[in-house]
Amino acid sequence: DTDNTAFTIVGDELRTAITFDFNTQSTYSIRVQSMDQGGLSVEQLLTITVIETNVAPTAVTLDNTSVDENAAIGTLVGTLATTDANSADTHTYQLVAGPGDTDNGSFTVDGNQVLTAAGLDFETQDSYSIRVQSTDSFGLTVEAVIVITVNDVNEAPTEVLLSNDTVSEDAVIGTVVGLLTSSDPDSGNTHTYDLVAGAGSTDNASFTIVGDELRTAVALEFATQSTYSIRVQSVDQDGELFEQILSIFVSEVVN
């Protein structure tokens, strides 16, 4: 008679007295007595079985919601899971239209995995919104908007610039030709500069770099050589680098 309080008897009808949840308890045991008009009785132990009824899933979650910028297309972002009162139920997932689907085109769903489908650039867009639908084995669904953030990853500089590329032939050794700067996707990066060997480094020895200043290291004469080629390397604070060939022009002094 453990579960007698879960039921009531009205006349010859056995009725429920509580709300049943298959996942909490699937069988109940009650003891019923039958008594005739003469007061004679019999008791019987009865087992009541709760039949599970499918209900719709209630939530969709992604176990990881961030991905590095510049990740290769097809990179795993995270794994989807569904909250469902039917614990043994299975689910399929897809991206669907609706509020929050702005960036569905930048991702794909393969099984229960969300993968990148486009190149992601933190400096262009640092968060993406997708709308995911979970469908259980009976066709009931739930949809959720999931925000995926893009992690900023240090990137190499992309260009070395010189503020001035012309110097007079009468400039003394150590004259500043111009100031070096770098184009870099990461706007807060700092850079150091060096003259390095490689294509275009023919005239490196004619110049020096002090900090961000390109200076002359020899006396220059327009009639002997009017254009110089140097190769400059820019290295950011994390060691990412870029090299650029720069041309320096010597201007003639007319007496």
C-alpha positions in Angstrom: 0.0 0.0 0.0 3.1 2.2 -0.4 1.4 4.5 -3.0 -2.2 4.5 -1.8 -2.1 8.3 -1.4 -1.5 8.7 -5.1 -5.0 7.4 -5.8 -8.6 7.7 -4.6 -11.6 5.4 -5.1 -15.0 6.9 -6.0 -17.6 4.1 -6.1 -16.0 1.5 -8.3 -13.7 3.9 -10.0 -10.0 4.1 -9.2 -8.9 7.7 -9.8 -5.5 9.6 -9.7 -4.9 11.9 -6.8 -1.6 13.4 -8.0 0.2 14.4 -11.1 2.4 11.6 -12.5 5.9 11.9 -14.0 7.2 8.8 -15.8 10.8 9.9 -15.2 10.3 10.3 -11.5 8.3 7.1 -10.9 6.9 4.7 -13.5 5.0 2.1 -11.3 2.8 2.4 -8.2 1.7 -0.2 -5.8 -1.7 0.1 -4.0 -3.7 -2.2 -1.8 -7.5 -2.4 -2.5 -10.1 -3.9 -0.2 -13.5 -5.2 -1.5 -16.2 -5.7 1.0 -19.7 -7.3 0.4 -23.0 -6.4 2.0 -22.4 -9.0 4.7 -19.1 -7.4 5.8 -16.9 -10.1 4.3 -13.9 -8.7 2.5 -10.8 -9.5 0.4 -7.7 -7.4 -0.2 -5.6 -7.3 -3.3 -2.2 -5.7 -4.1 -2.4 -3.9 -7.5 0.4 -2.4 -9.6 -0.4 0.7 -11.6 2.0 1.5 -14.5 2.6 5.0 -15.8 2.9 5.3 -19.5 5.4 7.9 -20.8 3.9 10.6 -22.9 6.2 12.5 -25.3 6.5 16.3 -24.6 8.4 18.9 -26.6 12.0 19.7 -25.7 12.3 22.9 -23.7 15.8 24.3 -24.5 18.8 24.1 -26.8 22.4 24.9 -25.5 25.8 25.0 -27.1 28.7 23.8 -24.8 31.2 26.4 -26.3 30.2 29.7 -27.7 33.5 31.3 -28.8 35.9 30.7 -31.7 39.2 32.3 -32.7 39.3 34.7 -35.6 40.8 33.4 -38.8 39.8 29.8 -37.9 39.7 27.6 -41.0 36.2 27.0 -42.5 34.8 23.9 -40.9 36.3 24.5 -37.5 34.3 23.1 -34.6 32.7 25.8 -32.4 30.8 23.6 -30.0 28.4 20.7 -29.4 24.6 21.2 -29.2 22.5 19.6 -26.4 18.7 19.6 -25.7 16.8 19.8 -22.4 13.9 17.3 -22.7 11.7 15.8 -20.0 11.8 12.6 -22.0 15.3 11.6 -21.0 15.7 8.8 -23.5 14.6 11.0 -26.5 16.9 11.7 -29.4 17.2 15.0 -31.2 18.2 16.4 -34.6 19.4 19.9 -35.2 19.3 22.5 -37.9 19.7 26.3 -38.5 16.3 27.9 -39.1 14.9 31.3 -40.1 13.5 33.6 -37.5 14.5 36.3 -35.0 18.2 36.0 -34.2 19.1 34.2 -37.5 21.2 37.1 -38.7 24.5 35.1 -39.1 23.1 31.6 -39.9 25.1 31.8 -43.2 28.4 31.9 -41.4 27.9 28.5 -39.7 26.7 25.0 -40.4 25.3 22.2 -38.2 26.6 18.7 -38.7 24.8 16.2 -36.5 25.0 18.0 -33.1 28.1 20.1 -33.9 28.2 23.8 -34.9 31.0 24.5 -37.4 32.3 27.7 -39.1 31.2 28.2 -42.7 33.0 31.5 -43.3 36.1 33.4 -42.4 35.7 35.3 -39.2 37.5 38.5 -38.5 37.4 40.0 -35.0 38.2 43.5 -36.3 35.2 43.3 -38.7 32.6 41.5 -36.4 33.2 40.2 -32.9 29.9 38.4 -32.3 27.5 36.4 -34.4 23.8 35.4 -33.8 22.3 32.0 -35.0 18.9 30.4 -34.6 19.0 26.6 -33.9 16.0 24.2 -33.9 16.0 20.9 -32.0 13.5 18.3 -33.1 12.8 15.2 -31.0 12.0 11.7 -32.3 8.3 12.5 -32.4 8.7 15.7 -34.4 8.2 18.2 -31.5 10.6 21.1 -31.6 12.2 23.9 -29.6 14.2 26.8 -31.1 16.9 29.0 -29.5 19.0 32.0 -30.4 22.7 31.4 -29.7 25.3 34.1 -29.7 28.8 33.1 -30.8 31.7 35.4 -29.9 34.9 35.7 -31.9 38.2 35.8 -30.0 40.8 38.4 -31.0 44.0 36.7 -32.1 47.2 38.6 -32.7 47.9 39.0 -36.5 51.1 40.0 -38.3 51.5 43.5 -39.6 50.6 43.8 -43.3 52.7 46.8 -44.5 55.7 48.9 -43.6 55.4 52.6 -44.3 58.0 55.4 -44.5 56.9 59.0 -43.8 59.5 60.4 -46.3 61.5 58.6 -49.0 63.7 61.4 -50.3 67.0 62.7 -48.9 69.3 65.4 -50.2 72.7 64.4 -51.5 74.4 66.8 -49.1 72.8 65.2 -46.1 75.4 64.3 -43.4 75.7 60.8 -42.2 73.1 60.1 -39.6 70.4 62.3 -41.2 66.9 61.1 -40.6 65.3 60.2 -43.9 61.8 59.4 -42.5 59.8 57.7 -39.7 58.8 54.0 -40.0 55.2 52.9 -39.2 53.3 49.7 -39.7 49.8 48.8 -40.9 48.5 46.1 -38.5 45.0 44.6 -38.1 45.5 44.9 -34.4 45.4 48.6 -33.8 47.0 48.6 -30.4 50.1 46.7 -31.4 53.6 48.1 -31.1 56.5 47.4 -33.5 60.2 47.3 -33.8 62.2 47.7 -37.0 65.4 46.2 -38.5 67.1 46.1 -41.9 67.2 42.5 -43.0 68.7 40.4 -45.8 66.6 39.3 -48.7 65.2 40.5 -52.0 65.5 44.2 -52.3 68.2 44.6 -49.6 70.9 45.7 -52.0 71.5 49.0 -50.2 70.9 48.1 -46.6 74.4 49.1 -45.6 73.8 52.7 -46.7 71.2 53.2 -43.9 70.6 52.4 -40.3 67.5 52.2 -38.2 67.3 53.8 -34.7 64.0 53.1 -33.1 61.5 54.1 -35.8 63.9 56.4 -37.6 65.6 55.5 -40.9 68.9 57.3 -41.0 71.7 57.6 -43.6 74.8 55.6 -42.8 77.0 56.8 -45.7 77.5 60.0 -47.8 75.1 60.0 -50.7 75.8 61.5 -54.2 73.1 61.9 -56.7 75.4 61.6 -59.7 76.7 58.2 -58.5 73.4 56.7 -57.3 70.0 58.4 -57.2 67.9 55.5 -55.9 68.5 53.0 -53.1 66.7 49.8 -52.2 66.4 48.5 -48.7 64.5 45.7 -47.0 62.8 46.5 -43.6 61.3 44.1 -41.2 58.5 45.1 -38.7 58.0 42.8 -35.7 55.1 43.3 -33.3 55.2 42.7 -29.5 54.2 39.0 -30.0 56.8 38.2 -32.6 54.5 38.4 -35.7 56.5 40.0 -38.5 56.3 41.5 -42.0 59.0 42.5 -44.4 58.8 45.3 -47.0 61.1 46.6 -49.8 61.4 50.4 -49.7 63.0 52.7 -52.2 64.9 55.8 -51.1 65.5 58.6 -53.5 68.4 61.0 -53.5 67.7 64.6 -54.6 70.4 66.6 -56.4 71.8 69.8 -55.0 72.3 72.3 -57.7 75.0 74.9 -57.0 
